[in-house]
Amino acid sequence: MVEEIGFQREYRSVAMICTYIIWIKFIITAIIQGRKSFHAGTRVKEDDISRKEAVTDEKIDDDNRWKRLVLNDLENITFGLIMFWGALIVCTAKSCNLALIILMPIWVLMRILHSVFFAVGKQWPRTIVYILAVCCVAAAGIIGVVDAFRRL
């Protein structure tokens, strides 16, 4: 029992580091998106006071891309974190925690790569890393649910 609890503590440390990294990634993405909105002239009226450059279709398209990127993050990061932390709460077996320690950093890396590929308009790489990230979250969910049923 002591070994399992200690290992779970290591997983919580990895999970906390991953959570912080994904939060920083989201904040950076949101800041970039805000700047794109400013340059595209799509911010609220009071933010337009200091904007002096012309609005172009290219700037509006770029703004739309970054808004979609942020919305994708809001949808997927939220559920991903819930799934990983939920699995952490339920799982106590060493094998479950080991799988989660491997899956969560891979998920974080895939979400970062997804943002990079989305930002530069690379559809196929973006789709591949998105699917890999979804698979990581699905696997974490399955691990958590199986361990939850094992305890019933």
VENSULCOR-V640073 format. One record per residue. N is the residue number from 1. RES is the residue in one small letter. PSI is psi as a letter, one per 30 degrees, with the letter a starting at -180 (* if undefined). Layout:
{{N:RES:PSI} {N:RES:PSI}}
This chain:
{{1:m:e} {2:v:e} {3:e:e} {4:e:e} {5:i:e} {6:g:e} {7:f:e} {8:q:e} {9:r:e} {10:e:e} {11:y:e} {12:r:e} {13:s:e} {14:v:e} {15:a:e} {16:m:e} {17:i:e} {18:c:e} {19:t:e} {20:y:e} {21:i:e} {22:i:e} {23:w:e} {24:i:e} {25:k:e} {26:f:e} {27:i:e} {28:i:e} {29:t:e} {30:a:e} {31:i:e} {32:i:e} {33:q:e} {34:g:e} {35:r:e} {36:k:e} {37:s:e} {38:f:e} {39:h:f} {40:a:f} {41:g:g} {42:t:g} {43:r:l} {44:v:l} {45:k:e} {46:e:f} {47:d:f} {48:d:f} {49:i:e} {50:s:g} {51:r:k} {52:k:f} {53:e:l} {54:a:k} {55:v:k} {56:t:l} {57:d:e} {58:e:e} {59:k:e} {60:i:e} {61:d:e} {62:d:e} {63:d:e} {64:n:e} {65:r:e} {66:w:e} {67:k:e} {68:r:e} {69:l:e} {70:v:e} {71:l:e} {72:n:e} {73:d:e} {74:l:e} {75:e:e} {76:n:e} {77:i:e} {78:t:e} {79:f:e} {80:g:e} {81:l:e} {82:i:e} {83:m:e} {84:f:e} {85:w:e} {86:g:e} {87:a:e} {88:l:e} {89:i:e} {90:v:e} {91:c:k} {92:t:f} {93:a:k} {94:k:e} {95:s:e} {96:c:e} {97:n:e} {98:l:e} {99:a:e} {100:l:e} {101:i:e} {102:i:e} {103:l:e} {104:m:e} {105:p:e} {106:i:e} {107:w:e} {108:v:e} {109:l:e} {110:m:e} {111:r:e} {112:i:e} {113:l:e} {114:h:e} {115:s:e} {116:v:e} {117:f:e} {118:f:e} {119:a:e} {120:v:g} {121:g:h} {122:k:j} {123:q:e} {124:w:e} {125:p:e} {126:r:e} {127:t:e} {128:i:e} {129:v:e} {130:y:e} {131:i:e} {132:l:e} {133:a:e} {134:v:e} {135:c:e} {136:c:e} {137:v:e} {138:a:e} {139:a:e} {140:a:e} {141:g:e} {142:i:e} {143:i:e} {144:g:e} {145:v:e} {146:v:e} {147:d:e} {148:a:e} {149:f:e} {150:r:f} {151:r:f} {152:l:*}}
